[in-house]
Amino acid sequence: MQVDLNELVNSYEVVPVSLSDPFKALVVEPSTMEILRFLPIIAFIALIITAVWRQGKKFPVKALSDMNQKNNQD
């Protein structure tokens, strides 16, 4: 089976992309846009939770309460 490269190249349409708005040509459903609007908020909350969790692993609360008890005993 032979394929004519000229015919193959001409069969694809190239749509120019605007540099000012590269996502203008994308077709997205309104319900998807509604969900995507909350994505930065969800990501920010996830970052805060991760930061608190990591700090909790570095400085456990139990160790801080033990230090307070030792200071009170002295």
TILO-974454 format. One record per residue: residue in one letter; residue number from 1; x, y, z of N, C-alpha, C, O, CB in turn. Coordinates in Angstrom, 1 decimal. Atoms other than C-alpha are relative to their C-alpha. Glycine has a CB too. Example, Ala and Ser with C-alpha at 12.3 -4.5 7.8 and 13.67 -1.06 7.14 Angstrom:
<sites>
site r = A; k = 1; npx = 0.9; npy = -1.2; npz = 0.0; capx = 12.3; capy = -4.5; capz = 7.8; cpx = 0.9; cpy = 1.2; cpz = 0.0; opx = 1.9; opy = 1.2; opz = 0.7; cbpx = -1.0; cbpy = 0.0; cbpz = 1.2 .
site r = S; k = 2; npx = -0.9; npy = -1.1; npz = 0.0; capx = 13.7; capy = -1.1; capz = 7.1; cpx = -0.8; cpy = 1.1; cpz = 0.8; opx = -0.3; opy = 2.2; opz = 0.9; cbpx = 0.4; cbpy = 0.5; cbpz = -1.4 .
</sites>
This chain:
<sites>
site r = M; k = 1; npx = 0.8; npy = -1.2; npz = 0.0; capx = 0.0; capy = 0.0; capz = 0.0; cpx = 0.9; cpy = 1.2; cpz = 0.0; opx = 1.7; opy = 1.4; opz = 0.9; cbpx = -1.0; cbpy = 0.0; cbpz = 1.2 .
site r = Q; k = 2; npx = -0.8; npy = -1.2; npz = 0.1; capx = 1.5; capy = 3.3; capz = -1.1; cpx = -0.8; cpy = 1.2; cpz = 0.5; opx = -2.0; opy = 1.3; opz = 0.3; cbpx = 0.5; cbpy = 0.2; cbpz = -1.5 .
site r = V; k = 3; npx = 0.6; npy = -1.2; npz = -0.6; capx = 0.8; capy = 6.6; capz = 0.6; cpx = 0.6; cpy = 1.2; cpz = -0.7; opx = 1.8; opy = 1.3; opz = -0.7; cbpx = 0.1; cbpy = 0.1; cbpz = 1.5 .
site r = D; k = 4; npx = -0.5; npy = -1.2; npz = 0.6; capx = 1.1; capy = 9.8; capz = -1.3; cpx = 0.2; cpy = 1.1; cpz = 1.1; opx = -0.8; opy = 1.5; opz = 1.7; cbpx = -1.0; cbpy = 0.6; cbpz = -1.1 .
site r = L; k = 5; npx = -0.3; npy = -0.9; npz = -1.1; capx = 2.9; capy = 12.2; capz = 1.1; cpx = -0.7; cpy = 1.4; cpz = -0.2; opx = -1.1; opy = 2.0; opz = 0.7; cbpx = 1.5; cbpy = 0.2; cbpz = 0.1 .
site r = N; k = 6; npx = 0.6; npy = -1.3; npz = 0.3; capx = 1.6; capy = 15.4; capz = -0.7; cpx = -1.5; cpy = -0.1; cpz = 0.4; opx = -2.1; opy = 0.9; opz = 0.9; cbpx = 0.1; cbpy = 0.3; cbpz = -1.4 .
site r = E; k = 7; npx = 1.4; npy = 0.2; npz = -0.3; capx = -2.0; capy = 14.1; capz = -0.3; cpx = -0.2; cpy = 0.0; cpz = 1.5; opx = -1.2; opy = 0.5; opz = 2.0; cbpx = -0.6; cbpy = -1.2; cbpz = -0.7 .
site r = L; k = 8; npx = 0.1; npy = 0.1; npz = -1.4; capx = -1.4; capy = 13.3; capz = 3.3; cpx = 0.2; cpy = 1.3; cpz = 0.7; opx = -0.5; opy = 1.7; opz = 1.6; cbpx = 1.0; cbpy = -1.0; cbpz = 0.5 .
site r = V; k = 9; npx = -0.3; npy = -1.3; npz = -0.6; capx = 0.1; capy = 16.7; capz = 4.1; cpx = -1.2; cpy = 1.0; cpz = -0.2; opx = -1.5; opy = 1.7; opz = 0.6; cbpx = 1.3; cbpy = 0.6; cbpz = -0.6 .
site r = N; k = 10; npx = 1.1; npy = -0.9; npz = 0.4; capx = -2.7; capy = 18.5; capz = 2.3; cpx = -1.4; cpy = -0.4; cpz = 0.7; opx = -2.3; opy = 0.5; opz = 0.8; cbpx = -0.2; cbpy = 0.0; cbpz = -1.5 .
site r = S; k = 11; npx = 1.3; npy = 0.4; npz = -0.6; capx = -5.4; capy = 16.5; capz = 4.2; cpx = -0.1; cpy = 0.6; cpz = 1.4; opx = -1.2; opy = 0.6; opz = 1.9; cbpx = -0.1; cbpy = -1.5; cbpz = 0.0 .
site r = Y; k = 12; npx = 0.1; npy = -0.6; npz = -1.3; capx = -4.5; capy = 18.2; capz = 7.5; cpx = -0.1; cpy = 1.5; cpz = -0.1; opx = 0.7; opy = 2.1; opz = -0.8; cbpx = 1.2; cbpy = -0.4; cbpz = 0.9 .
site r = E; k = 13; npx = 0.2; npy = -1.5; npz = -0.1; capx = -5.7; capy = 21.7; capz = 8.3; cpx = 0.8; cpy = 0.5; cpz = 1.2; opx = 0.6; opy = 0.0; opz = 2.3; cbpx = -1.5; cbpy = 0.4; cbpz = 0.0 .
site r = V; k = 14; npx = -0.7; npy = -0.6; npz = -1.1; capx = -3.4; capy = 23.8; capz = 10.3; cpx = -0.7; cpy = 1.3; cpz = 0.4; opx = -0.9; opy = 2.2; opz = -0.4; cbpx = 1.5; cbpy = 0.3; cbpz = -0.4 .
site r = V; k = 15; npx = 0.7; npy = -1.2; npz = -0.5; capx = -5.1; capy = 26.4; capz = 12.5; cpx = 1.0; cpy = 0.8; cpz = 0.7; opx = 1.7; opy = 0.3; opz = 1.7; cbpx = -1.2; cbpy = -0.5; cbpz = 1.0 .
site r = P; k = 16; npx = -0.9; npy = -0.8; npz = -0.7; capx = -3.0; capy = 29.3; capz = 13.6; cpx = -0.4; cpy = 0.3; cpz = 1.4; opx = -1.6; opy = 0.4; opz = 1.7; cbpx = 0.2; cbpy = 1.4; cbpz = -0.8 .
site r = V; k = 17; npx = 0.3; npy = -0.2; npz = -1.4; capx = -2.7; capy = 29.9; capz = 17.3; cpx = 0.4; cpy = 1.5; cpz = 0.3; opx = 1.4; opy = 2.0; opz = 0.0; cbpx = 0.8; cbpy = -1.0; cbpz = 0.9 .
site r = S; k = 18; npx = -0.3; npy = -1.4; npz = -0.4; capx = -3.0; capy = 33.4; capz = 18.7; cpx = 0.9; cpy = 0.0; cpz = 1.2; opx = 0.7; opy = -0.7; opz = 2.2; cbpx = -1.4; cbpy = 0.7; cbpz = 0.3 .
site r = L; k = 19; npx = -0.9; npy = -0.1; npz = -1.2; capx = -0.2; capy = 34.3; capz = 21.1; cpx = -0.6; cpy = 0.7; cpz = 1.2; opx = -0.2; opy = 0.5; opz = 2.3; cbpx = 1.3; cbpy = 0.7; cbpz = -0.4 .
site r = S; k = 20; npx = 0.7; npy = -0.7; npz = -1.1; capx = -2.4; capy = 36.6; capz = 23.1; cpx = -1.0; cpy = -0.9; cpz = 0.8; opx = -1.1; opy = -0.8; opz = 2.0; cbpx = -0.7; cbpy = 1.2; cbpz = -0.5 .
site r = D; k = 21; npx = 0.9; npy = 0.9; npz = -0.7; capx = -4.9; capy = 33.8; capz = 23.9; cpx = 0.1; cpy = -1.4; cpz = -0.7; opx = -0.7; opy = -1.7; opz = -1.6; cbpx = -1.5; cbpy = 0.5; cbpz = -0.1 .
site r = P; k = 22; npx = -0.2; npy = 1.3; npz = 0.6; capx = -3.6; capy = 30.3; capz = 23.0; cpx = -1.1; cpy = -1.0; cpz = 0.2; opx = -1.2; opy = -1.9; opz = -0.6; cbpx = 1.3; cbpy = -0.5; cbpz = 0.4 .
site r = F; k = 23; npx = 1.1; npy = 1.0; npz = -0.2; capx = -6.6; capy = 28.5; capz = 24.5; cpx = -1.3; cpy = 0.5; cpz = -0.5; opx = -2.4; opy = -0.1; opz = -0.2; cbpx = -0.1; cbpy = -0.1; cbpz = 1.5 .
site r = K; k = 24; npx = 1.3; npy = -0.5; npz = 0.5; capx = -9.2; capy = 30.5; capz = 22.6; cpx = -0.7; cpy = -1.1; cpz = -0.9; opx = -1.9; opy = -1.1; opz = -0.9; cbpx = 0.3; cbpy = 1.2; cbpz = -0.8 .
site r = A; k = 25; npx = 0.6; npy = 1.0; npz = 0.9; capx = -9.7; capy = 27.6; capz = 20.1; cpx = -0.5; cpy = -1.2; cpz = 0.7; opx = -1.2; opy = -2.0; opz = 0.1; cbpx = 1.1; cbpy = -0.3; cbpz = -1.1 .
site r = L; k = 26; npx = 0.4; npy = 1.2; npz = -0.7; capx = -10.3; capy = 25.0; capz = 22.8; cpx = -1.5; cpy = 0.1; cpz = 0.2; opx = -2.1; opy = 1.2; opz = 0.6; cbpx = 0.7; cbpy = -0.2; cbpz = 1.3 .
site r = V; k = 27; npx = 1.4; npy = 0.1; npz = -0.3; capx = -13.9; capy = 23.9; capz = 23.1; cpx = -0.2; cpy = -0.7; cpz = 1.3; opx = 0.1; opy = -1.9; opz = 1.4; cbpx = -0.8; cbpy = -0.6; cbpz = -1.2 .
site r = V; k = 28; npx = 0.1; npy = 0.6; npz = -1.3; capx = -14.8; capy = 23.3; capz = 26.7; cpx = -1.5; cpy = 0.2; cpz = 0.5; opx = -2.1; opy = 1.2; opz = 0.3; cbpx = 1.0; cbpy = 0.6; cbpz = 1.1 .
site r = E; k = 29; npx = 1.4; npy = -0.1; npz = -0.4; capx = -18.2; capy = 22.5; capz = 28.2; cpx = -0.1; cpy = 1.0; cpz = 1.2; opx = 0.9; opy = 1.1; opz = 2.0; cbpx = -0.5; cbpy = -1.4; cbpz = 0.4 .
site r = P; k = 30; npx = 0.2; npy = -0.9; npz = -1.1; capx = -19.6; capy = 25.0; capz = 30.7; cpx = 0.2; cpy = -0.6; cpz = 1.4; opx = 0.7; opy = -0.1; opz = 2.3; cbpx = -1.3; cbpy = 0.7; cbpz = 0.0 .
site r = S; k = 31; npx = -0.1; npy = 0.7; npz = -1.3; capx = -19.8; capy = 22.4; capz = 33.5; cpx = 1.5; cpy = -0.3; cpz = 0.3; opx = 1.9; opy = -0.2; opz = 1.5; cbpx = -0.7; cbpy = -1.3; cbpz = -0.1 .
site r = T; k = 32; npx = -1.5; npy = 0.2; npz = -0.2; capx = -16.0; capy = 21.7; capz = 33.0; cpx = 0.6; cpy = 1.3; cpz = 0.5; opx = 1.5; opy = 1.3; opz = 1.4; cbpx = 0.6; cbpy = -0.5; cbpz = -1.2 .
site r = M; k = 33; npx = -0.6; npy = -1.3; npz = -0.4; capx = -15.2; capy = 25.4; capz = 33.3; cpx = -0.4; cpy = 0.3; cpz = 1.4; opx = 0.3; opy = 0.9; opz = 2.2; cbpx = -0.5; cbpy = 1.1; cbpz = -0.9 .
site r = E; k = 34; npx = 0.5; npy = -0.2; npz = -1.4; capx = -17.3; capy = 25.5; capz = 36.5; cpx = 0.9; cpy = -0.7; cpz = 1.0; opx = 1.3; opy = -0.2; opz = 2.1; cbpx = -1.4; cbpy = -0.4; cbpz = 0.2 .
site r = I; k = 35; npx = -0.9; npy = 0.8; npz = -0.8; capx = -15.1; capy = 22.8; capz = 38.0; cpx = 1.4; cpy = 0.5; cpz = 0.0; opx = 2.0; opy = 0.6; opz = 1.1; cbpx = 0.0; cbpy = -1.5; cbpz = -0.4 .
site r = L; k = 36; npx = -1.3; npy = -0.5; npz = 0.2; capx = -11.9; capy = 24.2; capz = 36.7; cpx = 0.2; cpy = 1.3; cpz = 0.8; opx = 1.3; opy = 1.7; opz = 1.1; cbpx = 0.4; cbpy = 0.2; cbpz = -1.4 .
site r = R; k = 37; npx = -0.1; npy = -1.3; npz = -0.7; capx = -12.7; capy = 27.6; capz = 38.3; cpx = 0.4; cpy = -0.2; cpz = 1.5; opx = 1.1; opy = 0.6; opz = 2.1; cbpx = -1.3; cbpy = 0.7; cbpz = -0.1 .
site r = F; k = 38; npx = -0.3; npy = 0.2; npz = -1.4; capx = -12.3; capy = 26.0; capz = 41.8; cpx = 1.3; cpy = -0.7; cpz = 0.2; opx = 1.7; opy = -1.0; opz = 1.3; cbpx = -1.1; cbpy = -0.8; cbpz = 0.6 .
site r = L; k = 39; npx = -1.2; npy = 0.7; npz = -0.1; capx = -9.1; capy = 24.2; capz = 41.0; cpx = 1.1; cpy = 0.8; cpz = 0.8; opx = 1.8; opy = 0.1; opz = 1.6; cbpx = 0.5; cbpy = -0.4; cbpz = -1.4 .
site r = P; k = 40; npx = -1.1; npy = -0.8; npz = -0.8; capx = -6.7; capy = 27.0; capz = 42.3; cpx = -0.3; cpy = 0.0; cpz = 1.5; opx = 0.6; opy = -0.1; opz = 2.3; cbpx = 0.1; cbpy = 1.4; cbpz = -0.5 .
site r = I; k = 41; npx = 0.4; npy = 0.0; npz = -1.4; capx = -8.7; capy = 27.1; capz = 45.6; cpx = 0.3; cpy = -1.3; cpz = 0.6; opx = 0.8; opy = -1.4; opz = 1.7; cbpx = -1.5; cbpy = 0.4; cbpz = 0.1 .
site r = I; k = 42; npx = -0.2; npy = 1.3; npz = -0.5; capx = -8.5; capy = 23.4; capz = 46.0; cpx = 1.5; cpy = -0.3; cpz = 0.2; opx = 2.0; opy = -0.8; opz = 1.2; cbpx = -0.6; cbpy = -1.1; cbpz = -0.9 .
site r = A; k = 43; npx = -1.5; npy = 0.2; npz = -0.1; capx = -4.7; capy = 23.4; capz = 45.3; cpx = 0.6; cpy = 0.8; cpz = 1.1; opx = 1.5; opy = 0.3; opz = 1.8; cbpx = 0.6; cbpy = 0.5; cbpz = -1.4 .
site r = F; k = 44; npx = -0.5; npy = -0.8; npz = -1.1; capx = -4.1; capy = 26.2; capz = 47.8; cpx = -0.3; cpy = -0.6; cpz = 1.3; opx = 0.6; opy = -0.7; opz = 2.2; cbpx = -0.6; cbpy = 1.4; cbpz = -0.1 .
site r = I; k = 45; npx = 0.4; npy = 0.6; npz = -1.2; capx = -6.0; capy = 24.4; capz = 50.5; cpx = 0.9; cpy = -1.3; cpz = 0.2; opx = 1.3; opy = -1.6; opz = 1.3; cbpx = -1.4; cbpy = -0.4; cbpz = 0.0 .
site r = A; k = 46; npx = -0.8; npy = 1.2; npz = -0.1; capx = -4.0; capy = 21.2; capz = 49.7; cpx = 1.4; cpy = 0.4; cpz = 0.4; opx = 2.1; opy = -0.4; opz = 1.1; cbpx = 0.0; cbpy = -0.7; cbpz = -1.4 .
site r = L; k = 47; npx = -1.3; npy = -0.5; npz = -0.4; capx = -0.7; capy = 23.2; capz = 50.0; cpx = 0.1; cpy = 0.3; cpz = 1.4; opx = 1.0; opy = 0.0; opz = 2.1; cbpx = 0.4; cbpy = 1.2; cbpz = -0.9 .
site r = I; k = 48; npx = 0.0; npy = -0.3; npz = -1.4; capx = -1.7; capy = 24.5; capz = 53.4; cpx = 0.0; cpy = -1.3; cpz = 0.8; opx = 0.7; opy = -1.4; opz = 1.8; cbpx = -1.2; cbpy = 0.9; cbpz = 0.3 .
site r = I; k = 49; npx = 0.0; npy = 1.3; npz = -0.7; capx = -2.6; capy = 21.0; capz = 54.6; cpx = 1.3; cpy = -0.7; cpz = 0.0; opx = 1.7; opy = -1.2; opz = 1.0; cbpx = -1.2; cbpy = -0.9; cbpz = -0.5 .
site r = T; k = 50; npx = -1.3; npy = 0.7; npz = 0.1; capx = 0.6; capy = 19.6; capz = 53.3; cpx = 1.1; cpy = 0.7; cpz = 0.9; opx = 1.9; opy = 0.0; opz = 1.5; cbpx = 0.5; cbpy = 0.0; cbpz = -1.5 .
site r = A; k = 51; npx = -1.0; npy = -0.7; npz = -0.8; capx = 2.7; capy = 22.3; capz = 55.0; cpx = -0.2; cpy = -0.2; cpz = 1.5; opx = 0.8; opy = -0.5; opz = 2.2; cbpx = -0.1; cbpy = 1.5; cbpz = -0.3 .
site r = V; k = 52; npx = 0.3; npy = 0.3; npz = -1.4; capx = 1.0; capy = 21.8; capz = 58.3; cpx = 0.4; cpy = -1.4; cpz = 0.4; opx = 0.9; opy = -1.7; opz = 1.4; cbpx = -1.5; cbpy = 0.2; cbpz = 0.4 .
site r = W; k = 53; npx = -0.3; npy = 1.4; npz = -0.2; capx = 1.4; capy = 18.0; capz = 58.0; cpx = 1.5; cpy = -0.2; cpz = 0.1; opx = 2.0; opy = -0.9; opz = 1.0; cbpx = -0.6; cbpy = -0.9; cbpz = -1.1 .
site r = R; k = 54; npx = -1.4; npy = 0.1; npz = 0.0; capx = 5.1; capy = 18.3; capz = 57.2; cpx = 0.6; cpy = 0.6; cpz = 1.3; opx = 1.5; opy = 0.0; opz = 1.8; cbpx = 0.6; cbpy = 0.7; cbpz = -1.2 .
site r = Q; k = 55; npx = -0.5; npy = -0.6; npz = -1.2; capx = 5.7; capy = 20.7; capz = 60.1; cpx = -0.3; cpy = -0.9; cpz = 1.2; opx = 0.4; opy = -0.9; opz = 2.2; cbpx = -0.5; cbpy = 1.4; cbpz = 0.2 .
site r = G; k = 56; npx = 0.4; npy = 0.9; npz = -1.1; capx = 3.8; capy = 18.3; capz = 62.4; cpx = 0.9; cpy = -1.2; cpz = 0.1; opx = 1.2; opy = -1.7; opz = 1.2; cbpx = -1.4; cbpy = -0.4; cbpz = -0.2 .
site r = K; k = 57; npx = -1.0; npy = 1.1; npz = 0.0; capx = 6.2; capy = 15.5; capz = 61.4; cpx = 1.3; cpy = 0.4; cpz = 0.5; opx = 2.0; opy = -0.4; opz = 1.2; cbpx = 0.1; cbpy = -0.6; cbpz = -1.4 .
site r = K; k = 58; npx = -1.3; npy = -0.5; npz = -0.4; capx = 9.2; capy = 17.7; capz = 62.1; cpx = 0.0; cpy = 0.3; cpz = 1.5; opx = 0.9; opy = 0.0; opz = 2.3; cbpx = 0.5; cbpy = 1.2; cbpz = -0.7 .
site r = F; k = 59; npx = 0.1; npy = -0.4; npz = -1.4; capx = 8.0; capy = 19.0; capz = 65.5; cpx = -1.3; cpy = -0.6; cpz = 0.6; opx = -2.3; opy = 0.1; opz = 0.6; cbpx = 0.0; cbpy = 1.6; cbpz = 0.1 .
site r = P; k = 60; npx = 1.2; npy = 0.6; npz = -0.6; capx = 5.5; capy = 16.6; capz = 67.1; cpx = -0.5; cpy = 0.8; cpz = 1.2; opx = 0.3; opy = 1.3; opz = 2.0; cbpx = 0.2; cbpy = -1.5; cbpz = 0.3 .
site r = V; k = 61; npx = 0.7; npy = -0.8; npz = -1.1; capx = 3.0; capy = 18.2; capz = 69.5; cpx = 0.4; cpy = -0.7; cpz = 1.3; opx = 0.5; opy = 0.0; opz = 2.3; cbpx = -1.5; cbpy = 0.1; cbpz = -0.2 .
site r = K; k = 62; npx = -0.2; npy = 0.7; npz = -1.3; capx = 3.7; capy = 15.5; capz = 72.1; cpx = 1.4; cpy = 0.4; cpz = 0.6; opx = 1.5; opy = 0.6; opz = 1.8; cbpx = 0.0; cbpy = -1.5; cbpz = -0.3 .
site r = A; k = 63; npx = -1.3; npy = -0.4; npz = -0.5; capx = 7.4; capy = 16.5; capz = 72.3; cpx = -0.1; cpy = 1.4; cpz = 0.6; opx = 0.6; opy = 1.7; opz = 1.6; cbpx = 1.0; cbpy = 0.0; cbpz = -1.2 .
site r = L; k = 64; npx = 0.1; npy = -1.3; npz = -0.6; capx = 6.4; capy = 20.1; capz = 72.9; cpx = -0.7; cpy = 0.0; cpz = 1.4; opx = -0.3; opy = 0.7; opz = 2.3; cbpx = -0.8; cbpy = 0.9; cbpz = -0.9 .
site r = S; k = 65; npx = 0.6; npy = 0.1; npz = -1.3; capx = 4.1; capy = 19.1; capz = 75.7; cpx = 0.9; cpy = -0.6; cpz = 1.1; opx = 0.9; opy = -0.2; opz = 2.2; cbpx = -1.3; cbpy = -0.8; cbpz = -0.1 .
site r = D; k = 66; npx = -1.0; npy = 0.6; npz = -0.9; capx = 6.9; capy = 17.0; capz = 77.3; cpx = 1.0; cpy = 1.1; cpz = 0.4; opx = 1.4; opy = 1.1; opz = 1.6; cbpx = 0.7; cbpy = -1.1; cbpz = -0.8 .
site r = M; k = 67; npx = -0.9; npy = -1.1; npz = -0.4; capx = 9.1; capy = 20.1; capz = 77.2; cpx = -0.6; cpy = 0.9; cpz = 1.0; opx = 0.1; opy = 1.3; opz = 2.0; cbpx = 0.5; cbpy = 0.8; cbpz = -1.3 .
site r = N; k = 68; npx = 0.7; npy = -0.8; npz = -0.9; capx = 6.5; capy = 22.1; capz = 79.0; cpx = 0.0; cpy = -0.6; cpz = 1.4; opx = 0.1; opy = 0.0; opz = 2.4; cbpx = -1.4; cbpy = 0.3; cbpz = -0.4 .
site r = Q; k = 69; npx = 0.0; npy = 0.7; npz = -1.2; capx = 6.2; capy = 19.5; capz = 81.7; cpx = 1.4; cpy = 0.0; cpz = 0.7; opx = 1.5; opy = 0.1; opz = 1.9; cbpx = -0.5; cbpy = -1.5; cbpz = -0.2 .
site r = K; k = 70; npx = -1.4; npy = 0.0; npz = -0.6; capx = 10.0; capy = 19.3; capz = 82.2; cpx = 0.3; cpy = 1.4; cpz = 0.5; opx = 1.0; opy = 1.5; opz = 1.6; cbpx = 1.0; cbpy = -0.4; cbpz = -1.1 .
site r = N; k = 71; npx = -0.3; npy = -1.3; npz = -0.5; capx = 10.2; capy = 23.1; capz = 82.5; cpx = -0.8; cpy = 0.3; cpz = 1.3; opx = -0.3; opy = 1.0; opz = 2.1; cbpx = -0.4; cbpy = 1.1; cbpz = -1.1 .
site r = N; k = 72; npx = 0.8; npy = -0.2; npz = -1.2; capx = 7.4; capy = 23.1; capz = 85.1; cpx = 0.6; cpy = -0.7; cpz = 1.2; opx = 0.5; opy = -0.3; opz = 2.3; cbpx = -1.4; cbpy = -0.4; cbpz = -0.2 .
site r = Q; k = 73; npx = -0.6; npy = 0.8; npz = -1.0; capx = 9.2; capy = 20.4; capz = 87.1; cpx = 1.3; cpy = 0.7; cpz = 0.5; opx = 1.6; opy = 0.6; opz = 1.7; cbpx = 0.3; cbpy = -1.4; cbpz = -0.5 .
site r = D; k = 74; npx = -1.3; npy = -0.6; npz = -0.4; capx = 12.5; capy = 22.4; capz = 87.2; cpx = -0.3; cpy = 1.3; cpz = 0.7; opx = 0.6; opy = 2.0; opz = 1.2; cbpx = 0.8; cbpy = 0.4; cbpz = -1.2 .
</sites>
